[in-house]
Amino acid sequence: MNIYACSDIHGQYGLFQKMLKDIRFSDDDLLYIVGDVIDRGPESIPMLLDIMSRDNIICLLGNHELMMYTNYRFPEKENYWLHSSNGGTVTRNAFNKESKDTQKAILDYLGGMALQVELPIADTRYLLSHSDFIAERGSVLFKDISYKDAFDTVWNSPWRMWEYVPKSKYQKDSRLHVIGHVPVQFISENPEPLAAFIDEEHHIVNIDLGCAGIGLRTGKATGRALCCMNLTAYAEGAGKDAFTYYQ
């Protein structure tokens, strides 16, 4: 059995399927997706429905899932899901083609997502989340906390000054944080823009390789990809060999 993590797939269902085939993902394995399955890419809803049908793939809440959920379940709240920069329109259009029962099942699934998951493997205690985390808490479900706490957790980042959380917060926590949200290409101190960003000092591993930029013709979009981290192998000392990349 292997336990894996990936992040920020953003509707790139074909790339996701390629990854599952390459790692020989089986019923005995477990995969955590740390948010942002949807938006921008062409096949958000088919991929989401596939994930929903599998007991061994667990998707955590990302800021894009929160925006979609807010659009339908909290329409009174300020929300920028359909803004061109967020790419929610392609997801909405596909969602609207589904039956009412399927639409409800999708929204119920989003509302039941975990916000963060604590996961001990070998001698490593992981905390998986989309970006920020609720300190001194283990696994937390979205439905069990306030909307504001969920919002802060999926939006705040050590690499965004306008939604900033200091790295010292992660450093003070004894767990290893596996997150996404900000593509590694936009981390200025990252020496390898086509590989996961490992910050051992601050207990952070960022596995967002920039699927959100696939198909875009802007400078840093070149080479953007999907990263899969074998959490089991990493905990057992595999280091950089625990990561595989798909373009």
C-alpha positions as CSV (number, residue, x, y, z in Angstrom):
1,M,0.0,0.0,0.0
2,N,1.2,3.5,-0.9
3,I,-0.3,6.8,0.2
4,Y,0.0,9.6,-2.3
5,A,-0.7,13.3,-2.5
6,C,-1.2,15.8,-5.4
7,S,-2.6,19.2,-5.7
8,D,-4.2,21.9,-7.9
9,I,-5.2,19.7,-10.9
10,H,-7.5,22.4,-12.2
11,G,-9.6,20.3,-14.6
12,Q,-6.7,18.5,-16.3
13,Y,-8.4,15.1,-16.2
14,G,-6.2,13.5,-18.9
15,L,-3.1,14.4,-16.9
16,F,-4.7,13.0,-13.7
17,Q,-5.5,9.7,-15.5
18,K,-2.0,9.6,-16.8
19,M,-0.6,10.0,-13.3
20,L,-2.9,7.2,-11.8
21,K,-1.8,4.8,-14.6
22,D,1.9,5.6,-14.1
23,I,1.9,5.1,-10.3
24,R,-0.2,1.9,-10.8
25,F,-2.8,3.3,-8.5
26,S,-4.8,0.3,-7.1
27,D,-7.6,-0.3,-4.7
28,D,-5.0,-0.9,-2.0
29,D,-3.5,2.6,-2.4
30,L,-4.8,5.9,-1.0
31,L,-4.6,9.4,-2.7
32,Y,-5.1,12.8,-1.1
33,I,-5.7,15.7,-3.4
34,V,-5.0,18.9,-1.4
35,G,-7.6,21.1,-3.1
36,D,-8.3,22.8,-6.4
37,V,-9.5,19.9,-8.6
38,I,-11.7,22.3,-10.5
39,D,-11.7,25.4,-12.7
40,R,-9.6,26.8,-15.5
41,G,-9.0,23.4,-17.2
42,P,-11.5,21.7,-19.5
43,E,-12.8,18.6,-17.6
44,S,-13.4,19.7,-14.0
45,I,-16.8,18.0,-13.6
46,P,-15.9,14.6,-15.2
47,M,-12.8,14.5,-12.9
48,L,-14.8,15.5,-9.9
49,L,-17.4,12.8,-10.5
50,D,-14.7,10.2,-11.0
51,I,-13.1,11.2,-7.6
52,M,-16.5,11.1,-5.9
53,S,-17.0,7.5,-7.1
54,R,-13.8,6.3,-5.5
55,D,-13.4,5.4,-1.8
56,N,-9.6,5.7,-1.8
57,I,-9.3,9.2,-3.3
58,I,-9.9,12.0,-0.8
59,C,-10.1,15.5,-2.0
60,L,-9.6,18.4,0.5
61,L,-11.2,21.8,0.2
62,G,-9.3,24.3,-1.9
63,N,-10.2,27.9,-2.6
64,H,-11.8,27.0,-5.9
65,E,-14.0,24.4,-4.4
66,L,-15.0,26.9,-1.7
67,M,-15.8,29.5,-4.4
68,M,-18.0,27.0,-6.3
69,Y,-19.7,26.0,-3.1
70,T,-20.3,29.6,-2.1
71,N,-21.8,30.4,-5.4
72,Y,-24.6,27.9,-5.0
73,R,-25.0,27.5,-1.2
74,F,-24.0,31.0,0.1
75,P,-25.0,33.3,-2.9
76,E,-25.3,36.3,-0.5
77,K,-21.5,36.2,0.2
78,E,-19.0,38.1,-1.9
79,N,-17.5,35.7,-4.3
80,Y,-15.2,35.9,-7.4
81,W,-15.6,32.4,-8.8
82,L,-16.9,33.6,-12.2
83,H,-14.2,36.2,-12.6
84,S,-12.1,35.5,-15.6
85,S,-8.9,35.2,-13.5
86,N,-10.5,32.3,-11.5
87,G,-11.8,30.2,-14.4
88,G,-15.1,29.2,-12.8
89,T,-17.2,29.8,-15.9
90,V,-16.1,26.6,-17.6
91,T,-16.9,24.6,-14.5
92,R,-20.3,26.3,-14.1
93,N,-21.2,25.6,-17.7
94,A,-20.4,21.9,-17.3
95,F,-22.2,21.7,-13.9
96,N,-25.4,23.2,-15.4
97,K,-25.6,20.3,-17.9
98,E,-25.8,17.8,-15.1
99,S,-29.1,16.6,-13.6
100,K,-30.4,18.2,-10.5
101,D,-29.6,15.1,-8.5
102,T,-26.0,15.1,-9.7
103,Q,-25.7,18.8,-9.0
104,K,-26.9,18.2,-5.5
105,A,-24.5,15.3,-5.0
106,I,-21.6,17.4,-6.2
107,L,-22.4,20.3,-3.8
108,D,-23.0,17.9,-0.9
109,Y,-19.6,16.4,-1.7
110,L,-17.9,19.8,-1.6
111,G,-19.6,20.7,1.6
112,G,-18.4,17.5,3.2
113,M,-14.8,17.9,2.3
114,A,-12.0,17.9,4.8
115,L,-10.2,21.2,5.4
116,Q,-7.0,19.6,6.7
117,V,-5.9,16.0,7.4
118,E,-3.4,14.8,9.9
119,L,-1.6,11.7,8.7
120,P,1.1,9.7,10.5
121,I,3.3,7.6,8.3
122,A,6.4,5.9,9.7
123,D,8.1,8.5,11.8
124,T,6.6,11.5,9.9
125,R,3.4,13.3,11.0
126,Y,2.0,15.0,8.0
127,L,-0.6,17.7,8.0
128,L,-2.3,18.1,4.6
129,S,-4.1,21.2,3.7
130,H,-4.6,23.5,0.7
131,S,-2.4,26.3,2.1
132,D,-2.8,27.7,5.6
133,F,-3.9,25.5,8.5
134,I,-5.7,25.7,11.9
135,A,-3.0,25.4,14.5
136,E,-3.3,22.9,17.3
137,R,-5.9,20.9,15.4
138,G,-5.6,17.6,13.7
139,S,-8.0,16.5,10.9
140,V,-10.8,19.1,10.5
141,L,-13.9,19.0,8.2
142,F,-15.1,22.1,6.4
143,K,-18.6,21.7,7.8
144,D,-17.4,21.7,11.4
145,I,-15.8,25.2,11.4
146,S,-16.7,28.7,10.6
147,Y,-16.8,29.9,7.0
148,K,-14.2,32.6,7.9
149,D,-11.7,30.0,9.2
150,A,-12.2,27.8,6.1
151,F,-11.8,30.9,3.9
152,D,-8.5,31.9,5.6
153,T,-7.2,28.3,5.4
154,V,-7.7,27.9,1.7
155,W,-6.6,31.4,0.7
156,N,-3.7,32.5,3.0
157,S,-0.2,31.6,1.8
158,P,3.4,32.2,2.8
159,W,4.0,33.4,-0.8
160,R,1.2,36.0,-1.2
161,M,1.6,39.3,0.5
162,W,-2.1,40.2,0.2
163,E,-3.2,36.9,1.8
164,Y,-0.2,36.3,4.0
165,V,0.6,33.8,6.6
166,P,4.1,33.7,8.0
167,K,6.3,30.7,7.5
168,S,7.1,30.8,11.2
169,K,3.6,29.4,11.8
170,Y,4.5,26.2,9.9
171,Q,8.0,26.1,11.5
172,K,6.5,26.2,15.0
173,D,4.3,23.3,14.2
174,S,5.9,19.9,14.6
175,R,4.2,18.4,11.5
176,L,5.3,18.3,7.9
177,H,2.9,20.5,5.9
178,V,2.1,19.3,2.3
179,I,0.3,22.1,0.6
180,G,-0.4,23.7,-2.8
181,H,-2.3,26.9,-3.8
182,V,0.6,28.9,-5.1
183,P,2.5,27.3,-8.1
184,V,6.1,26.6,-7.3
185,Q,7.1,28.7,-10.4
186,F,6.0,31.8,-8.4
187,I,8.1,31.1,-5.3
188,S,11.1,33.4,-5.7
189,E,13.4,31.3,-3.5
190,N,12.6,28.1,-5.3
191,P,15.8,26.9,-7.1
192,E,13.9,24.3,-9.2
193,P,10.8,25.7,-10.8
194,L,9.9,22.3,-12.4
195,A,10.0,20.4,-9.1
196,A,8.2,20.3,-5.8
197,F,9.4,23.0,-3.4
198,I,10.8,21.5,-0.2
199,D,11.4,23.9,2.7
200,E,12.8,21.7,5.4
201,E,13.5,24.7,7.7
202,H,9.8,25.7,7.8
203,H,8.4,22.1,7.5
204,I,6.7,22.9,4.2
205,V,6.4,20.9,0.9
206,N,4.6,22.7,-1.9
207,I,3.4,20.3,-4.6
208,D,1.5,22.7,-6.9
209,L,3.4,22.4,-10.2
210,G,1.0,24.8,-12.0
211,C,-1.7,22.9,-13.8
212,A,-3.7,26.1,-13.6
213,G,-1.3,27.5,-16.2
214,I,-1.5,24.7,-18.8
215,G,-2.5,26.2,-22.1
216,L,-1.7,29.7,-21.1
217,R,0.8,31.7,-23.2
218,T,2.4,33.6,-20.4
219,G,6.1,33.4,-19.4
220,K,6.1,31.1,-16.4
221,A,3.3,28.9,-17.8
222,T,5.9,27.0,-19.8
223,G,6.6,23.6,-18.3
224,R,3.7,23.7,-15.8
225,A,2.8,20.2,-14.8
226,L,1.2,17.9,-12.2
227,C,3.2,16.6,-9.2
228,C,2.5,13.4,-7.4
229,M,4.2,12.9,-4.0
230,N,4.5,9.4,-2.6
231,L,4.0,10.2,1.1
232,T,4.9,6.7,2.1
233,A,8.2,6.7,0.3
234,Y,9.1,10.2,1.5
235,A,8.4,9.3,5.1
236,E,10.7,6.3,4.6
237,G,13.6,8.5,3.4
238,A,13.2,8.5,-0.4
239,G,13.7,12.3,-0.6
240,K,13.4,13.7,-4.2
241,D,12.7,10.2,-5.5
242,A,9.3,10.3,-3.8
243,F,8.1,12.8,-6.4
244,T,6.9,12.2,-10.0
245,Y,5.9,14.8,-12.6
246,Y,3.5,14.7,-15.5
247,Q,3.1,17.1,-18.4
